[in-house]
Structures are given as C-alpha cells and as structure tokens.
Amino acid sequence: MTKLVLYAGEPEVAKRVLELLRAGAVDCAGDEKRPWDHGVFVPMMLLFPKADVPVVQLSIRSDQDAAAHLKMGQALRPLLDEGVLIVGSGASFHNFGYFFADEKKQAEGRKHSAQFDSWLQRVMCDQNLSAEQRFAELAKWEQAPSAHEAHPRSAAEHLMPAFVVAGAGGGHAATVVGAGHKNAKVESVQWQALSKFASSQFEFA
C-alpha cells in the first residue's frame, strides 16, 4: 500500500514566482486553495518521499502555447540562484489512443514515440544550438516528426512543462537522465506495455 504524504507550500516563494512572472510580462494570479495536482505530488513522492521540502505549484497555460511557456521559464530563471529547484513534470509521449490499444496499434505508437523523442532529445541536448535556435525549434514543436501522434492537438499539457524548464535553463543544452519508463517499477500488463514507449527525462545544469 502506498503511503500518502502531505507537502507543505511556501508562500514566500509563491510570491516571488508571481513577482518574477509579472516582471517578465507574464499574466498570472495566485491561488491559495487549489490542491496539489497529480503531476506535482507523484514526482514529489518519488523525489522527496519524506515530504521534507516545501512545494510551489505552477499551472500551465490553457492555450498550450510553447513560446509562452518558454517565456515563463525564462522569467523564473533567477529562482535557480535563490535555492529553488524547478521541476517540470510530464511526458515526451502521451497519447491514450496508443497506450491502451491492441498490439498492432501500440507498435505504431511506439514508432511515433521514438521519432518524436529522438527529435526532442536532439533539440534539448544539441550543444551546437544557440539559446535562440533552441527556443525557436521548441516553439515550433508541432512541426516535429510524429508531433501530433505523440501529443494530440489541444492535448499537449504533458509536454508544456518541458518548455518551462528549458526556458529556466536559459537555452543551454540539457542532459538526458534516467531511462524514461524503463526505470519504472511495473507490475500490471498495461503498465508494462507503457514502458515500451520512448519517453526522455532532461536535466539542465
């Protein structure tokens, strides 16, 4: 049985987030009552199971504008020098139309996941790209190979956090860490199938 732990918020950091976003011309508002999203408490339970770090949750934009999310990250970059860890939680491939389909459809989805993940790794990690070039390529992610098979139109909410983190990384090249789903402990047939889809994790120094 999984033990549910409670994570405390950090009002002062939340105020600082609002301050930086507004200074960066990002329209935003605070919300003291919204509960933790599963995209927050699930990775926190894995990273900090003792719940001994405070957490501030940042919502993504409903328009799923990649350039706007990059801008959000750029505005938040000063937090890195203030002792704040910026974590983007999501997936480089997220399409239920392939996840829980028959084997033939899943195989098709796995090919799409590999194509899109390969593109994403290249853009995130290519040290020959300038910050401007990296941001420009990420902003037009929908033109990437298998983009809409990886993230259906208007359903790319699992990809947007990657752009925020890339923006906060200042456009520097990322490093691939972990092994995506391959590091996950899977016990059900369904989740074993999910582990076969390509999905990368990135870290910015």
For each residue, the residues with C-beta under 8 A, 3 or more apart:
1:
2: 45
3:
4:
5: 45 49 50 51
6: 51
7: 36 40 41 44 48 51 53 54 55
8: 51 54 55
9: 14 54 55 56
10: 13 14 54 55 56
11: 14 15
12: 15 16
13: 10 16 17 54 56 79 84
14: 9 10 11 17 18 30 56
15: 11 12 18 19 30
16: 12 13 19 20 79 82
17: 13 14 20 21 56 58 76 79
18: 14 15 21 22 28 29 30
19: 15 16 22 23
20: 16 17 23 24 75 76 78 79
21: 17 18 24 26 28 72 75 76
22: 18 19 25 26 28
23: 19 20 75
24: 20 21 71 72 74 75
25: 22 71
26: 21 22 68 71 72 75
27:
28: 18 21 22
29: 18
30: 14 15 18
31: 34 59
32:
33:
34: 31 57 59
35:
36: 7 40 41 44 55 57
37: 40 41 57
38: 41 42
39: 42 43 89 90 161
40: 7 36 37 43 44 55 57 89
41: 7 36 37 38 44 45
42: 38 39 45 46 89
43: 39 40 46 47 87 89
44: 7 36 40 41 47 48 51 53 55
45: 2 5 41 42 48 49
46: 42 43 49
47: 43 44 87
48: 7 44 45 51 52 53
49: 5 45 46
50: 5
51: 5 6 7 8 44 48
52: 48
53: 7 44 48 85
54: 7 8 9 10 13
55: 7 8 9 10 36 40 44
56: 9 10 13 14 17
57: 34 36 37 40
58: 17 72 164
59: 31 34
60: 64 69 157 160 161 164
61: 64 65 68 69 72 160
62:
63: 68
64: 60 61 154 156 157 160
65: 61 68 69
66: 69 70 138 139 140 141 160 163
67: 70 71 135 139
68: 26 61 63 65 71 72
69: 60 61 65 66 72 73 160 161 163 164 167
70: 66 67 73 74 135 138 139 163 164 166 167
71: 24 25 26 67 68 74 75 167
72: 21 24 26 58 61 68 69 75 76 164 167
73: 69 70 76 77 86 163 164 165 166 167 168 169
74: 24 70 71 77 167 168 170
75: 20 21 23 24 26 71 72 167
76: 17 20 21 72 73 79 86 164 167 168
77: 73 74 80 167 168 169 170
78: 20 81 82
79: 13 16 17 20 76 82 84 86 168
80: 77 84 86 168
81: 78
82: 16 78 79
83:
84: 13 79 80
85: 53
86: 73 76 79 80 164 165 168
87: 43 47 165
88: 161 162 164 165
89: 39 40 42 43 161
90: 39 94 157 158 159 160 161 162
91: 94 158 159 199
92: 113 116 117 120 150 159 162 180 198 199 200
93: 109 112 113 116 117 150 151 197 198 199
94: 90 91 150 151 155 158 159
95: 98 99 109 112 149 150 151 152
96: 99 100
97: 101 105 109 152
98: 95 101 105 106 108 109 110 112 113 149 197
99: 95 96 106 109 190 193 194 197
100: 96 190 193
101: 97 98 104 105 106 109
102: 105 106
103: 106 107
104: 101 107 108
105: 97 98 101 102 108 109
106: 98 99 101 102 103 109 110 193 196
107: 103 104 110 111
108: 98 104 105 111 112
109: 93 95 97 98 99 101 105 106 112 113 149 197
110: 98 106 107 113 114 196 197 198
111: 107 108 114 115 146
112: 93 95 98 108 109 115 116 146 149 150
113: 92 93 98 109 110 116 117 146 150 197 198 199
114: 110 111 117 118 198
115: 111 112 118 119 145 146
116: 92 93 112 113 119 120 144 145 146 147 149 150 198
117: 92 93 113 114 120 121 150 180 198 199 200
118: 114 115 121 122 145 198
119: 115 116 122 123 144 145
120: 92 116 117 123 124 141 144 162 200
121: 117 118 124 125 176 200
122: 118 119 125 126
123: 119 120 126 129 134 137 138
124: 120 121 134 138 162 166 173 174 176 200 202
125: 121 122 173 174 175 176 202
126: 122 123 129 134 173
127: 173
128:
129: 123 126 133 134 137 173
130: 133 134 171
131: 134 135 170 171 172
132: 135 136 171
133: 129 130 136 137
134: 123 124 126 129 130 131 137 138 166 171 173
135: 67 70 131 132 138 139 166 167 171
136: 132 133 139 140
137: 123 129 133 134 140 141
138: 66 70 123 124 134 135 141 163 166
139: 66 67 70 135 136
140: 66 136 137 143 144
141: 66 120 137 138 144 147 159
142: 147 148
143: 140 147
144: 116 119 120 140 141 147
145: 115 116 118 119
146: 111 112 113 115 116 149 150
147: 116 141 142 143 144 150 151
148: 142 151 152 153
149: 95 98 109 112 116 146 152
150: 92 93 94 95 112 113 116 117 146 147 159
151: 93 94 95 147 148 155 156 158 159
152: 95 97 148 149 155 156
153: 148 156
154: 64
155: 94 151 152
156: 64 151 152 153 159 160
157: 60 64 90 160
158: 90 91 94 151 161
159: 90 91 92 94 141 150 151 156 162 163
160: 60 61 64 66 69 90 156 157 163 164
161: 39 60 69 88 89 90 158 164 165
162: 88 90 92 120 124 159 165 166 202
163: 66 69 70 73 138 159 160 166 167
164: 58 60 69 70 72 73 76 86 88 160 161 167 168
165: 73 86 87 88 161 162 168 169 202 204
166: 70 73 124 134 135 138 162 163 169 171 174 202 204
167: 69 70 71 72 73 74 75 76 77 135 163 164 170 171
168: 73 74 76 77 79 80 86 164 165 204
169: 73 77 165 166 172 174 204 205
170: 74 77 131 167 204
171: 130 131 132 134 135 166 167
172: 131 169 204 205
173: 124 125 126 127 129 134
174: 124 125 166 169 202 203 204
175: 125 202 203 204 205
176: 121 124 125 200 201 202 203
177: 201 202 203
178: 183 201
179: 182 183
180: 92 117 183 198 199 200 201
181: 184 186 194 195 196 197 199
182: 179 195
183: 178 179 180
184: 181 191 195
185:
186: 181 191 192 194 195
187: 191
188: 191 192
189: 192 193
190: 99 100 193 194
191: 184 186 187 188 194 195
192: 186 188 189 195 196
193: 99 100 106 189 190 196
194: 99 181 186 190 191 197
195: 181 182 184 186 191 192
196: 106 110 181 192 193
197: 93 98 99 109 110 113 181 194
198: 92 93 110 113 114 116 117 118 180
199: 91 92 93 113 117 180 181
200: 92 117 120 121 124 176 180
201: 176 177 178 180
202: 124 125 162 165 166 174 175 176 177
203: 174 175 176 177
204: 165 166 168 169 170 172 174 175
205: 169 172 175
